[in-house]
Amino acid sequence: MEPVTHFLTGACIGRAGFNRRTAYATLAATLAAEAPDMDILWSLGGPVVGFAHHRGITHTLVAAPFVALIITGFVWLLDRFIFSRRKSRVERQPVRWLWVYIAAFVAALSHLLLDWTNNYGLRPFFPFNPRWYSGDLVFIAEPILWVLLLAALVFPALLGLTDREIGVRKTRFRGRGWAIAALSGMVILWCWRWAEHAAARNMVEAAQVTPTPARRISLEPYPVNPWRWHALLETENTWQVAEVDTRTGQVASDPRIDSLFKPPITPALEVAKQTRLGQVYLDWSQWPDVRDIGAHTVPGDSAPQMPPLRQWTTVEFSDLRFAYSPFNTRMTGNSNQRLAQLIAQGALTGWVYVLDGKEDAGQFMNGREQK
């Protein structure tokens, strides 16, 4: 999930009861809930390096205790050098560092769970098991969760202001019930989407969308609407998409515009797959589409400087799980044209320049070159 959901979830975890056990519980949980995304620092080494380590070791069960320990240490430093100087010890809630650590650990685990629920996935059992897992239940940005979590944090504060105006005695730990309700609502939303996901799969299988039997099917979520799903189907020679509405029971797909033929295998494709970008991309992607698109420059980049009389081509890596527009009800053109529109935006797309069908001449990810 995106950072906002992680931060809000951590804050609710702290407010759900840990803050009654110790000071700094909410602070530690909020920071730990987003801490695994520290792997973004790998992008300083280049886009391919960043992509290779995104949702890597920091997003594993092995690392979660250490992430919690780092956050606990950071909070200890804040307490030692900043917070302890602002108020006298008599006025402060006692700090029980074991409970601070437990709150941070639970929040770090919540990050893994939230990332599993969307369709990007993660490898929670790495390095023992390198497989990617994804629940495909919730879009990476879900406004319903924002509303639930924000309400749990904002309404208790507003009620506190009201109490002060009418002279009611101040409640020290306000909002526990709201936080528990928001976290419970999150789980209920997941269960609801799980049921709709299963129903959508059954509808696609019964509708016989493809003229030949589908080898596999995937259902990708839309934000807000739990009944709407984007279906991917693979046959021997094509990929086909369909729009599914479990509320109305409708499966909409037109083979003339919703089918995408698998690309032919060329020497340039084989070279590109062996590059660092190709290996990382194919390890992560569950629905890879790798195409030799000819002498096309990478979006935002100029044509490569090649020696005279040498031929170059561009190999493009994309993942069909993300080749749909989650916020637009409909895109124009056939599958090839719609895929091109989304790839042009550069999201989760990689390119490799190949020289004479046998040499790597440059690797790009999301429009940036790997130096």
Backbone torsions as a table, in degrees:
resi	resn	phi	psi	omega
1	MET	NA	165.2	178.0
2	GLU	-75.1	165.4	-171.8
3	PRO	-60.2	-34.5	-176.4
4	VAL	-58.1	-47.0	-179.7
5	THR	-62.6	-40.8	179.3
6	HIS	-63.2	-47.6	-179.7
7	PHE	-60.5	-46.2	-178.3
8	LEU	-65.3	-37.9	178.0
9	THR	-63.8	-44.2	178.0
10	GLY	-60.4	-41.8	179.1
11	ALA	-63.0	-40.6	178.6
12	CYS	-68.4	-35.5	176.5
13	ILE	-62.0	-43.1	177.4
14	GLY	-63.5	-41.0	-178.1
15	ARG	-75.0	-16.6	-174.9
16	ALA	-73.7	-3.5	177.5
17	GLY	151.9	-25.1	179.8
18	PHE	-63.2	-32.7	-178.6
19	ASN	-67.9	-14.7	175.8
20	ARG	-84.2	-17.1	-179.9
21	ARG	-86.9	-33.6	-174.4
22	THR	-158.8	155.2	169.8
23	ALA	-68.7	156.0	176.2
24	TYR	71.2	5.4	-179.1
25	ALA	-63.5	-44.8	-178.9
26	THR	-67.5	-40.1	177.4
27	LEU	-61.5	-48.4	-178.5
28	ALA	-63.8	-42.1	-179.0
29	ALA	-66.7	-38.7	-180.0
30	THR	-64.5	-44.3	179.8
31	LEU	-68.6	-43.1	-177.5
32	ALA	-67.5	-28.9	-179.3
33	ALA	-65.6	-24.3	179.0
34	GLU	-108.4	-12.2	-173.2
35	ALA	-55.8	-37.0	179.4
36	PRO	-56.4	-24.0	178.4
37	ASP	-75.9	8.3	171.4
38	MET	-60.4	-16.4	179.8
39	ASP	-64.3	-8.3	176.6
40	ILE	-62.5	-21.0	179.2
41	LEU	-64.0	-22.3	177.1
42	TRP	-62.6	-24.3	-179.1
43	SER	-65.5	-14.7	174.6
44	LEU	-63.6	-23.5	177.1
45	GLY	-84.0	1.4	-180.0
46	GLY	121.2	160.2	-175.0
47	PRO	-65.2	-35.6	179.8
48	VAL	-71.2	-40.1	176.8
49	VAL	-63.1	-43.7	178.1
50	GLY	-62.5	-41.3	179.1
51	PHE	-65.8	-38.2	-179.0
52	ALA	-64.0	-32.4	-175.7
53	HIS	-102.4	-3.9	179.3
54	HIS	-67.3	131.4	-173.5
55	ARG	54.3	43.7	179.2
56	GLY	-97.2	-126.7	-171.2
57	ILE	-62.9	-31.6	-179.8
58	THR	-71.0	-13.6	179.3
59	HIS	-105.2	40.1	-178.2
60	THR	-125.3	160.0	177.0
61	LEU	-66.8	-29.0	178.1
62	VAL	-65.5	-38.9	-175.2
63	ALA	-83.9	-21.4	-174.0
64	ALA	-53.9	-44.8	178.4
65	PRO	-62.1	-33.6	-179.5
66	PHE	-76.3	-35.4	174.5
67	VAL	-60.5	-44.9	178.7
68	ALA	-62.7	-37.8	179.4
69	LEU	-66.3	-40.6	178.4
70	ILE	-62.5	-44.3	-179.8
71	ILE	-66.2	-40.1	177.5
72	THR	-61.5	-41.8	177.3
73	GLY	-63.5	-39.2	178.7
74	PHE	-64.3	-42.8	178.5
75	VAL	-65.3	-36.4	177.1
76	TRP	-61.2	-41.7	178.3
77	LEU	-63.3	-41.9	176.8
78	LEU	-60.7	-42.4	179.5
79	ASP	-64.7	-42.1	-174.5
80	ARG	-69.0	-39.3	-170.3
81	PHE	-111.4	-11.9	-177.2
82	ILE	-125.8	-63.5	-170.8
83	PHE	-65.3	-38.8	-175.9
84	SER	-65.7	-18.1	-179.4
85	ARG	-89.2	-11.0	-174.9
86	ARG	-88.2	-32.5	-178.4
87	LYS	-135.0	154.6	176.5
88	SER	-71.9	153.9	-178.9
89	ARG	-61.0	-29.4	-178.2
90	VAL	-63.8	-35.5	-175.6
91	GLU	-81.7	-14.5	-171.3
92	ARG	-91.4	149.7	171.1
93	GLN	-68.5	140.0	-179.9
94	PRO	-59.0	145.7	177.2
95	VAL	-102.4	119.1	174.9
96	ARG	-111.5	102.2	-168.2
97	TRP	-65.8	-27.9	176.1
98	LEU	-63.0	-42.2	178.6
99	TRP	-70.2	-33.6	174.1
100	VAL	-60.5	-44.4	179.0
101	TYR	-64.0	-43.4	-179.4
102	ILE	-62.5	-42.5	177.9
103	ALA	-61.1	-42.4	179.3
104	ALA	-66.3	-38.8	-179.3
105	PHE	-65.6	-45.4	177.8
106	VAL	-61.5	-41.3	179.2
107	ALA	-66.0	-39.0	177.3
108	ALA	-62.4	-39.5	176.7
109	LEU	-66.3	-33.2	178.6
110	SER	-62.6	-32.4	177.9
111	HIS	-61.9	-44.6	179.7
112	LEU	-63.2	-43.6	-179.0
113	LEU	-63.2	-44.8	179.9
114	LEU	-63.4	-42.3	179.8
115	ASP	-67.1	-30.5	176.5
116	TRP	-66.1	-32.9	-173.9
117	THR	-68.2	-21.1	179.7
118	ASN	-95.3	-178.3	-171.0
119	ASN	-93.8	3.1	173.7
120	TYR	-75.9	-42.8	176.5
121	GLY	86.8	178.0	176.7
122	LEU	-160.1	171.7	179.8
123	ARG	-117.0	81.7	-172.8
124	PRO	-67.7	-22.7	-175.6
125	PHE	-102.8	8.8	175.6
126	PHE	-64.8	141.7	9.1
127	PRO	-92.1	3.0	-178.1
128	PHE	-76.2	-31.5	178.8
129	ASN	-136.4	111.1	-175.2
130	PRO	-82.1	3.7	-175.4
131	ARG	-68.4	142.2	174.8
132	TRP	-87.5	139.1	177.2
133	TYR	-124.4	139.7	176.3
134	SER	-147.1	138.1	179.9
135	GLY	-83.6	-24.6	179.7
136	ASP	57.2	34.7	-175.8
137	LEU	-100.1	-37.8	-172.4
138	VAL	-129.8	139.4	175.6
139	PHE	-66.3	156.0	-173.4
140	ILE	-60.8	-23.5	174.4
141	ALA	-126.3	111.3	-175.0
142	GLU	-118.4	103.7	-178.9
143	PRO	-58.3	-30.1	179.4
144	ILE	-60.8	-40.7	177.8
145	LEU	-67.2	-37.1	177.2
146	TRP	-58.8	-45.1	-178.2
147	VAL	-63.3	-47.0	-179.2
148	LEU	-58.7	-51.0	-174.1
149	LEU	-71.4	-40.3	177.9
150	LEU	-64.5	-40.7	179.1
151	ALA	-59.9	-39.2	-179.2
152	ALA	-65.9	-24.8	-179.2
153	LEU	-96.4	-32.9	-174.5
154	VAL	-84.2	-45.0	-174.4
155	PHE	-61.7	-42.4	176.1
156	PRO	-59.7	-36.7	177.8
157	ALA	-65.1	-41.4	178.5
158	LEU	-65.3	-40.2	178.1
159	LEU	-65.5	-33.3	176.5
160	GLY	-64.0	-38.7	176.7
161	LEU	-63.8	-40.4	179.0
162	THR	-63.6	-42.1	-179.8
163	ASP	-62.0	-40.1	180.0
164	ARG	-65.3	-34.6	-179.4
165	GLU	-68.2	-31.7	-177.7
166	ILE	-101.2	5.5	173.1
167	GLY	83.7	15.7	177.5
168	VAL	-73.8	143.3	-178.9
169	ARG	-61.3	135.8	-176.2
170	LYS	-65.4	132.7	175.1
171	THR	-91.7	125.5	-173.1
172	ARG	-71.2	-44.9	-176.9
173	PHE	-113.4	85.0	-176.6
174	ARG	-96.1	144.9	170.0
175	GLY	100.9	7.0	-179.3
176	ARG	-61.4	-46.9	-179.5
177	GLY	-62.2	-40.2	178.0
178	TRP	-62.3	-43.1	-178.9
179	ALA	-65.3	-43.9	178.8
180	ILE	-63.5	-39.9	179.2
181	ALA	-63.7	-40.6	-179.8
182	ALA	-65.9	-44.1	179.0
183	LEU	-65.8	-37.4	176.1
184	SER	-65.9	-39.7	177.4
185	GLY	-62.1	-35.6	176.5
186	MET	-61.5	-45.4	179.6
187	VAL	-65.1	-40.1	178.4
188	ILE	-62.1	-41.3	177.8
189	LEU	-61.8	-42.3	177.5
190	TRP	-60.8	-44.7	-179.5
191	CYS	-63.5	-40.9	178.5
192	TRP	-62.2	-47.8	-179.9
193	ARG	-65.8	-33.8	176.4
194	TRP	-59.9	-46.1	179.4
195	ALA	-64.0	-41.7	179.9
196	GLU	-68.7	-34.6	177.5
197	HIS	-62.0	-45.1	178.5
198	ALA	-64.5	-40.4	178.9
199	ALA	-64.7	-40.0	179.2
200	ALA	-63.5	-41.2	178.1
201	ARG	-62.4	-43.6	179.1
202	ASN	-61.8	-38.8	179.4
203	MET	-65.6	-43.0	-179.6
204	VAL	-65.1	-42.7	179.8
205	GLU	-63.8	-37.3	-179.6
206	ALA	-76.5	-24.9	-175.1
207	ALA	-78.7	-16.1	-177.6
208	GLN	51.2	61.4	-175.9
209	VAL	-64.2	-40.1	-176.8
210	THR	-95.1	147.5	-179.7
211	PRO	-66.9	-26.0	175.5
212	THR	-117.2	158.3	-176.9
213	PRO	-56.8	138.0	179.2
214	ALA	-80.1	133.6	177.2
215	ARG	-71.7	-36.5	178.6
216	ARG	-157.5	160.0	-177.1
217	ILE	-135.2	141.7	174.6
218	SER	-134.6	141.9	178.1
219	LEU	-115.4	121.0	-178.4
220	GLU	-104.5	138.3	-173.9
221	PRO	-81.2	155.2	168.3
222	TYR	-108.8	151.4	175.7
223	PRO	-71.7	153.4	174.1
224	VAL	70.1	-55.2	-172.9
225	ASN	-86.2	107.3	-177.6
226	PRO	-76.8	-9.4	-178.4
227	TRP	-93.5	-14.3	-174.3
228	ARG	-100.7	133.4	-177.5
229	TRP	-139.8	147.4	176.3
230	HIS	-103.1	115.5	-175.5
231	ALA	-96.2	139.2	173.3
232	LEU	-116.7	132.3	178.1
233	LEU	-131.0	137.7	179.9
234	GLU	-115.3	129.8	171.8
235	THR	-114.6	-173.0	-176.8
236	GLU	-62.5	-38.6	-174.1
237	ASN	-116.4	-10.5	-173.8
238	THR	-138.7	164.1	162.7
239	TRP	-113.3	143.4	178.4
240	GLN	-135.4	144.4	179.7
241	VAL	-112.7	159.1	177.4
242	ALA	-151.5	152.3	175.4
243	GLU	-105.4	128.3	-174.0
244	VAL	-118.0	134.0	175.4
245	ASP	-124.7	105.1	-176.6
246	THR	-73.3	-18.9	178.9
247	ARG	-73.1	-40.8	-179.7
248	THR	-95.8	-12.7	-177.9
249	GLY	77.0	21.9	-175.0
250	GLN	-100.0	135.2	172.1
251	VAL	-120.9	110.0	-174.4
252	ALA	-106.7	120.9	177.2
253	SER	-159.9	136.1	176.8
254	ASP	-120.3	110.6	-177.6
255	PRO	-55.6	-24.9	-177.9
256	ARG	-70.6	-29.4	-177.4
257	ILE	-120.9	-12.8	-175.7
258	ASP	-107.0	11.8	178.0
259	SER	-106.8	142.2	179.8
260	LEU	-128.5	117.4	-178.3
261	PHE	-74.6	141.0	177.4
262	LYS	-67.9	139.1	-174.9
263	PRO	-74.1	153.5	175.4
264	PRO	-70.7	152.4	178.1
265	ILE	-84.6	125.1	179.1
266	THR	-121.5	161.7	176.2
267	PRO	-56.2	-36.5	179.8
268	ALA	-63.6	-37.4	177.8
269	LEU	-61.4	-44.0	-178.6
270	GLU	-64.6	-38.5	177.5
271	VAL	-65.4	-45.6	-177.7
272	ALA	-63.0	-36.8	-179.5
273	LYS	-66.5	-23.0	-179.4
274	GLN	-89.3	-6.9	177.4
275	THR	-73.2	169.2	177.8
276	ARG	-60.2	-43.3	178.7
277	LEU	-61.4	-45.7	-178.3
278	GLY	-61.9	-42.3	-179.1
279	GLN	-66.0	-44.0	-179.9
280	VAL	-65.8	-43.4	-176.8
281	TYR	-64.9	-45.7	-177.4
282	LEU	-72.3	-24.6	174.1
283	ASP	-68.6	-36.2	-177.5
284	TRP	-87.0	-41.7	-169.2
285	SER	-71.4	132.8	175.8
286	GLN	-93.2	-24.4	178.5
287	TRP	-131.2	66.3	-176.2
288	PRO	-75.1	139.8	172.2
289	ASP	-123.2	107.1	-176.8
290	VAL	-112.2	119.6	-172.8
291	ARG	-131.9	142.1	169.9
292	ASP	-87.9	106.9	-173.6
293	ILE	-100.8	12.5	177.2
294	GLY	80.9	-163.2	-176.3
295	ALA	-81.5	69.4	177.7
296	HIS	-111.2	134.9	179.4
297	THR	-77.5	152.5	176.5
298	VAL	-67.7	136.6	178.4
299	PRO	-53.6	129.2	179.8
300	GLY	85.0	1.0	-178.9
301	ASP	-123.3	159.8	176.5
302	SER	-90.9	167.3	179.8
303	ALA	-62.6	141.0	-179.2
304	PRO	-64.7	146.2	178.3
305	GLN	-84.8	104.5	-175.7
306	MET	-107.4	151.3	174.4
307	PRO	-61.4	157.4	179.3
308	PRO	-59.9	147.2	175.9
309	LEU	63.6	20.0	175.6
310	ARG	-107.7	143.6	-178.9
311	GLN	-103.0	141.6	177.1
312	TRP	-132.6	155.3	177.7
313	THR	-144.0	164.0	-178.8
314	THR	-115.4	129.9	174.4
315	VAL	-106.9	129.0	-173.4
316	GLU	-111.1	131.5	177.6
317	PHE	-109.8	125.9	174.5
318	SER	-142.2	163.3	179.3
319	ASP	-119.3	122.3	-174.1
320	LEU	-67.1	-16.3	177.2
321	ARG	-61.5	-25.3	-175.8
322	PHE	-112.2	13.1	-179.0
323	ALA	-91.5	50.5	173.7
324	TYR	-149.6	158.1	-176.1
325	SER	-99.9	108.1	-173.6
326	PRO	-70.7	-21.9	-176.0
327	PHE	-106.4	-5.1	176.9
328	ASN	-108.3	136.8	-177.9
329	THR	-71.2	-27.3	-178.2
330	ARG	-157.6	140.7	174.9
331	MET	-112.6	152.8	-176.5
332	THR	-85.9	158.0	175.1
333	GLY	89.6	175.0	178.4
334	ASN	-82.8	-176.1	-175.7
335	SER	-60.6	-40.8	179.2
336	ASN	-62.1	-42.6	-178.3
337	GLN	-69.9	-40.0	179.2
338	ARG	-67.7	-39.6	176.8
339	LEU	-61.8	-41.8	179.4
340	ALA	-63.3	-38.4	179.2
341	GLN	-62.2	-43.3	-177.6
342	LEU	-73.6	-38.9	178.6
343	ILE	-64.0	-35.5	-179.7
344	ALA	-60.5	-23.3	178.2
345	GLN	-74.7	-15.1	173.8
346	GLY	84.0	1.9	-176.3
347	ALA	-75.7	122.6	176.1
348	LEU	54.0	36.7	179.7
349	THR	-119.0	140.5	178.9
350	GLY	-125.1	152.7	179.1
351	TRP	-136.3	146.9	174.3
352	VAL	-132.4	125.0	171.1
353	TYR	-81.4	130.6	-179.9
354	VAL	-120.2	127.6	-177.1
355	LEU	-98.5	124.2	178.4
356	ASP	55.4	27.1	176.9
357	GLY	68.6	15.6	-176.4
358	LYS	-149.5	-7.8	-177.3
359	GLU	-125.2	136.5	173.8
360	ASP	-73.8	121.7	-177.8
361	ALA	-117.1	16.6	178.4
362	GLY	145.5	137.2	179.6
363	GLN	-122.0	135.6	-176.6
364	PHE	-132.8	142.7	176.6
365	MET	-136.8	125.8	-179.2
366	ASN	53.7	36.4	176.3
367	GLY	81.9	3.6	178.3
368	ARG	-114.3	142.9	-179.1
369	GLU	-87.7	139.3	173.6
370	GLN	-83.2	112.3	-178.1
371	LYS	-80.5	NA	NA
